């Protein structure tokens, strides 16, 4: 069995241990690490045991641009794609046993960091994490209600790795803003926002 690095994001390495042949061997797993303490991010391994790896060279340069891992019924469980053909993963996707999307990670510029992570429940977007700094920190979290409307955000405005500004939404408008002014993780100020 050999391990191969498939892409590097935010100090995050996507690694797959693959047995010889097309089927992943016992103990193989696709690992996504580096998202730190991001609350809802899907950080666990997606088991590749019994999955088949399919590769594609989209631009025919003899370098793999896409890896798709399918189960015995042909359902995709994970996919890694290099969309700009620079040799690094641009999109990493995880899928549940019924084919539902669990998480998508996007690397959208030319640095080695994840820029956006989208977390899904029942194919519905429930959380989006965004890197707003140049060091790859996921410093903005957006949460969505069952209708797909933005319900609240959490921001790390001083880039210390912890949220210190929270905004709450109703009908698409900010109705409440809370701030942690002393860095203890608790809101000291609450500002009600009048909506018209």
Secondary structure, 3 states (H helix, E strand, C coil): CEEEEEEEECCEEEEEEECCCCECCCCCEEECCCCCCCCCCCCCCEECCCCEEEEECCCCCCCCCEEEEECCCCCEEEEEECCCCCCCCCEEEEECCCCCEEEEEECCCCCCCCCEEEEEECCEEEEEEEECCCCCCEEEEEEECCCCCEEEEEECCCCCCCCCEEEEEECCEEEEEEECCCCCCCCCEEEECCCC
